[in-house]
Amino acid sequence: MPVVIQVTDIHDSRLDDFSKLTDVALRKVREPSEGLYIAESRKVIGRALAAGHRPRAVLCPHDWLDSVLELVANFDDCPVFVAESEVLEEITGYHLHRGALASMHRPQPLDPGQLLVDAKTVVILEDIVDHTNVGAVFRSVAGLGADAVLVTPSCADPLYRRSIRVSMGTVLQVPWARLGGWSESRDVLHAAGFHIVALALSDDSIDLRRFAANRPDKVAIVLGTEGDGLSSAAISSADSVVRIPMQHGVDSLNVAAASAVALYALTGN
């Protein structure tokens, strides 16, 4: 069984993984560089373990201890820190109301080319900076039957705590990888037989329903940033530009909503 440690000093260096969780700028740098991510809630921790990820440490209040120990019973090298709710809030920077936090070892990055081998439908996120939207897209991907997600170098971290939480842990189930620049990425996608579809407004864009009626065998759907949409490089790299038909003067949907509509049309779910 893991060792249970009562927190007596909130500045204990063994708690560094959990400190200042609300400092987004700090965590965006620290977590990837230190090879960790944070899983929040028993459900998400369970999904992380089911995906084969290993816990570094767990932090929880006293009334969740038995449940947490049951969850990580097979990880003797994973200390479980326990404290009163007020102490936990001092450490993390917010009220911990989902039962537990686990610091997890970040898995090794996947190779985009390998990820595409058996895939039919993938989603590409170009420079999306809102962690909520990233998590919501992953949930759509999992729920509507796409195979994988690819993210550009400047896209927000799918393993950031908020992304994982919004995705309901599906970020830990859906295979994903980071791409390089568009020139390289286009070659990788084409080599794997993918038709690249840019979801964007343009004069020559195709109605999503018309495109879906005769979709190619392998499709990569490219979604752009919340404000400016797709870059010119992304659109010029695409084989088709597709739009979701809108009404009442609305020109577009939130990127997470757009991902769900596009996937519903293209996967038949």
Backbone torsions as a table, in degrees:
resi	resn	phi	psi	omega
1	MET	NA	149.9	176.3
2	PRO	-64.3	155.8	177.0
3	VAL	-78.9	133.4	177.0
4	VAL	-97.3	128.2	-176.7
5	ILE	-124.0	119.3	175.5
6	GLN	-74.7	126.3	-179.8
7	VAL	-73.9	120.3	176.7
8	THR	-114.5	-15.9	-178.4
9	ASP	-139.7	113.0	-176.6
10	ILE	-68.8	-12.3	178.5
11	HIS	-96.6	8.2	176.9
12	ASP	-56.1	125.7	-176.0
13	SER	-61.7	-21.4	178.9
14	ARG	-69.7	-11.8	179.2
15	LEU	-99.0	7.2	-174.7
16	ASP	-59.5	-32.7	179.4
17	ASP	-58.6	-28.8	-173.3
18	PHE	-101.8	-3.3	-175.1
19	SER	-80.1	143.4	175.2
20	LYS	55.1	47.8	-179.2
21	LEU	-67.0	-21.5	-179.1
22	THR	-84.7	-6.1	178.0
23	ASP	-85.3	91.6	-172.7
24	VAL	-62.3	-45.2	-177.8
25	ALA	-59.8	-42.2	179.5
26	LEU	-66.1	-46.2	-175.6
27	ARG	-68.8	-33.8	178.6
28	LYS	-61.0	-30.9	178.4
29	VAL	-86.8	-45.8	-173.3
30	ARG	-66.0	-49.5	-168.6
31	GLU	-62.2	-50.5	177.4
32	PRO	-64.2	-40.3	-176.5
33	SER	-68.1	-29.9	-179.7
34	GLU	-96.4	3.4	174.1
35	GLY	70.5	38.0	-179.3
36	LEU	-137.9	165.4	166.2
37	TYR	-148.2	165.8	-176.9
38	ILE	-110.0	126.3	174.2
39	ALA	-104.0	126.9	-174.0
40	GLU	-115.8	125.0	178.9
41	SER	96.7	153.0	-178.5
42	ARG	-62.9	-38.7	-179.5
43	LYS	-62.5	-46.7	-177.8
44	VAL	-67.8	-40.8	177.1
45	ILE	-60.3	-42.8	178.6
46	GLY	-60.2	-39.7	178.9
47	ARG	-69.1	-35.4	177.1
48	ALA	-64.0	-44.6	179.2
49	LEU	-65.7	-39.1	179.1
50	ALA	-64.5	-28.4	178.0
51	ALA	-80.3	-1.7	178.2
52	GLY	91.5	10.0	179.1
53	HIS	-81.2	150.7	-176.2
54	ARG	-107.1	135.4	179.0
55	PRO	-80.3	143.3	174.2
56	ARG	-91.6	-43.7	-178.7
57	ALA	-165.0	159.8	177.6
58	VAL	-129.1	144.5	178.3
59	LEU	-126.2	128.5	-177.5
60	CYS	-155.8	160.8	173.0
61	PRO	-77.5	166.1	-175.9
62	HIS	-58.7	-38.7	-173.5
63	ASP	-75.1	-6.0	176.1
64	TRP	-106.2	1.6	-172.3
65	LEU	-59.9	-49.5	-177.0
66	ASP	-60.1	-41.2	-179.6
67	SER	-65.2	-40.1	179.9
68	VAL	-67.9	-43.1	179.5
69	LEU	-61.3	-37.0	176.2
70	GLU	-63.0	-37.8	-176.9
71	LEU	-68.6	-41.3	-174.6
72	VAL	-109.5	26.0	-174.8
73	ALA	-57.0	-28.6	-175.8
74	ASN	-90.7	6.0	-176.9
75	PHE	-115.8	83.8	-176.6
76	ASP	-63.6	-24.8	-177.0
77	ASP	-90.9	10.8	-178.8
78	CYS	-107.2	101.5	178.7
79	PRO	-68.4	146.0	177.1
80	VAL	-113.9	112.4	-179.8
81	PHE	-93.0	133.2	-176.8
82	VAL	-128.0	142.4	-178.0
83	ALA	-161.4	170.1	174.4
84	GLU	-70.2	156.7	-176.0
85	SER	-57.5	-37.6	-179.3
86	GLU	-65.2	-37.2	179.0
87	VAL	-69.5	-40.7	178.3
88	LEU	-60.4	-39.4	179.6
89	GLU	-66.5	-36.4	176.4
90	GLU	-63.0	-37.6	-177.9
91	ILE	-72.4	-49.3	-170.7
92	THR	-87.3	-29.6	-177.2
93	GLY	97.7	2.4	177.5
94	TYR	-154.1	165.3	-178.8
95	HIS	-74.4	121.0	-178.0
96	LEU	-86.9	99.1	-175.5
97	HIS	-114.2	7.9	178.7
98	ARG	-106.1	16.8	169.5
99	GLY	95.1	-46.2	-175.2
100	ALA	-162.4	156.2	172.0
101	LEU	-124.3	138.5	174.0
102	ALA	-123.1	132.2	169.6
103	SER	-87.6	121.4	-173.9
104	MET	-113.1	147.4	171.1
105	HIS	-68.3	125.8	179.0
106	ARG	-70.5	128.6	-179.8
107	PRO	-68.4	158.7	177.9
108	GLN	-64.2	140.6	179.6
109	PRO	-59.9	144.7	176.8
110	LEU	-87.9	153.4	176.0
111	ASP	-85.0	125.3	-178.1
112	PRO	-55.1	-41.4	-179.3
113	GLY	-61.1	-43.8	178.9
114	GLN	-66.2	-37.3	-178.7
115	LEU	-64.0	-28.8	-175.6
116	LEU	-84.4	-11.9	-170.8
117	VAL	-54.2	-50.4	-176.2
118	ASP	-104.6	8.4	-176.4
119	ALA	-85.7	153.1	175.3
120	LYS	-117.4	-35.6	-178.7
121	THR	-133.8	121.4	177.8
122	VAL	-129.1	157.9	177.3
123	VAL	-115.8	135.1	176.7
124	ILE	-112.8	126.2	178.7
125	LEU	-104.4	114.3	-179.2
126	GLU	-98.0	109.6	169.3
127	ASP	56.4	31.5	176.1
128	ILE	-75.7	122.9	-172.1
129	VAL	-101.1	-14.2	-178.2
130	ASP	-87.2	117.3	-177.9
131	HIS	-63.2	-30.6	177.9
132	THR	-63.2	-45.3	179.6
133	ASN	-65.2	-39.9	177.7
134	VAL	-59.6	-47.3	179.4
135	GLY	-62.2	-40.8	-179.5
136	ALA	-66.2	-37.5	176.7
137	VAL	-63.5	-43.3	178.7
138	PHE	-60.3	-37.6	178.7
139	ARG	-65.4	-39.5	176.3
140	SER	-63.9	-42.9	179.4
141	VAL	-59.0	-46.1	-179.2
142	ALA	-66.8	-44.6	-174.8
143	GLY	-73.8	-28.2	-173.9
144	LEU	-107.1	7.7	166.2
145	GLY	87.6	19.4	171.4
146	ALA	-75.7	165.1	-170.9
147	ASP	-97.7	-28.6	-173.3
148	ALA	-165.0	166.6	175.5
149	VAL	-126.8	137.0	172.1
150	LEU	-116.2	139.1	-179.2
151	VAL	-125.3	144.4	-179.7
152	THR	-77.2	166.8	-176.2
153	PRO	-56.6	-32.4	-176.8
154	SER	-96.1	4.3	178.8
155	CYS	-72.4	147.3	178.4
156	ALA	-58.5	152.6	-176.5
157	ASP	-69.5	116.7	176.5
158	PRO	-61.2	-22.6	-179.4
159	LEU	-94.6	12.7	172.2
160	TYR	-70.5	147.4	-172.5
161	ARG	-51.3	-44.3	-177.8
162	ARG	-68.6	-38.6	176.9
163	SER	-60.3	-46.0	-179.7
164	ILE	-61.8	-44.5	-177.2
165	ARG	-64.0	-47.1	-179.4
166	VAL	-63.8	-34.4	179.8
167	SER	-75.1	-4.7	-174.8
168	MET	59.2	32.5	177.1
169	GLY	84.9	-1.6	-177.9
170	THR	-70.1	-19.3	172.8
171	VAL	-57.0	-28.0	-178.3
172	LEU	-84.3	-9.0	-178.8
173	GLN	-107.0	-34.3	-176.3
174	VAL	-82.1	125.4	177.1
175	PRO	-63.9	139.0	177.6
176	TRP	-148.4	158.6	-179.5
177	ALA	-153.7	159.6	176.2
178	ARG	-94.3	137.5	175.9
179	LEU	-89.9	170.1	169.2
180	GLY	-95.1	-144.9	177.3
181	GLY	-72.2	169.6	-174.2
182	TRP	-67.0	-36.1	179.8
183	SER	-60.1	-47.5	178.6
184	GLU	-66.9	-43.5	-175.7
185	SER	-65.8	-38.6	178.0
186	ARG	-60.6	-42.3	179.7
187	ASP	-64.6	-40.3	179.3
188	VAL	-63.2	-44.9	-178.9
189	LEU	-66.3	-45.2	179.6
190	HIS	-65.8	-37.0	178.4
191	ALA	-62.7	-30.0	178.7
192	ALA	-88.7	2.9	176.0
193	GLY	86.4	18.3	-176.1
194	PHE	-90.1	139.9	170.1
195	HIS	-91.4	120.4	-175.7
196	ILE	-88.5	123.6	-177.0
197	VAL	-116.3	115.0	176.2
198	ALA	-89.4	124.3	176.6
199	LEU	-89.1	103.0	-172.2
200	ALA	-159.0	160.9	174.8
201	LEU	-91.1	123.2	174.6
202	SER	-156.7	162.8	-177.1
203	ASP	-63.1	-28.6	-177.1
204	ASP	-105.1	15.2	-178.6
205	SER	-69.9	152.2	-178.0
206	ILE	-101.5	139.7	175.1
207	ASP	-59.2	131.9	-177.7
208	LEU	-54.4	-40.2	-178.0
209	ARG	-66.0	-37.7	179.0
210	ARG	-69.0	-40.8	178.3
211	PHE	-65.2	-43.2	-177.0
212	ALA	-64.5	-28.8	-178.9
213	ALA	-63.9	-26.3	179.2
214	ASN	-134.4	47.9	-175.5
215	ARG	-65.7	143.5	173.9
216	PRO	-63.4	165.2	-177.5
217	ASP	-62.0	-42.9	-179.0
218	LYS	-119.7	124.3	-174.9
219	VAL	-128.2	133.3	172.8
220	ALA	-114.5	114.3	-177.2
221	ILE	-93.8	123.1	-177.1
222	VAL	-103.6	123.8	-179.9
223	LEU	-115.4	140.0	-173.9
224	GLY	-105.9	-175.1	-174.8
225	THR	-64.7	160.3	-175.1
226	GLU	-62.1	-35.4	-175.9
227	GLY	-95.8	-56.1	-170.8
228	ASP	-95.3	-7.5	-177.2
229	GLY	73.8	-152.8	-176.2
230	LEU	-78.1	148.9	176.2
231	SER	-73.7	162.9	177.0
232	SER	-63.7	-32.6	178.8
233	ALA	-65.2	-39.8	179.0
234	ALA	-66.5	-44.4	-178.3
235	ILE	-66.3	-40.6	-179.9
236	SER	-70.4	-22.1	178.0
237	SER	-82.9	-13.3	-175.4
238	ALA	-78.8	151.5	174.4
239	ASP	-86.9	-26.7	177.0
240	SER	-143.5	148.8	172.0
241	VAL	-113.4	125.3	-173.3
242	VAL	-123.1	144.3	178.6
243	ARG	-124.3	150.7	170.4
244	ILE	-89.9	119.1	-178.5
245	PRO	-64.0	132.8	-175.4
246	MET	-121.4	164.6	180.0
247	GLN	-131.4	171.7	172.6
248	HIS	56.6	33.9	175.3
249	GLY	76.8	4.7	176.6
250	VAL	-83.4	126.7	-175.4
251	ASP	-91.0	-25.3	-177.2
252	SER	-160.7	168.5	177.4
253	LEU	-104.4	162.1	167.4
254	ASN	-54.3	146.1	-173.2
255	VAL	-59.7	-35.7	179.2
256	ALA	-68.8	-41.5	176.9
257	ALA	-64.9	-40.5	178.9
258	ALA	-62.1	-37.7	179.2
259	SER	-63.1	-40.1	-179.6
260	ALA	-66.5	-44.0	179.2
261	VAL	-62.5	-47.5	-178.4
262	ALA	-63.0	-42.5	-178.8
263	LEU	-68.7	-37.7	177.5
264	TYR	-59.8	-43.1	-179.0
265	ALA	-69.8	-38.6	-170.8
266	LEU	-90.7	-19.5	178.7
267	THR	-101.3	-14.1	179.8
268	GLY	77.0	14.8	179.9
269	ASN	-94.5	NA	NA
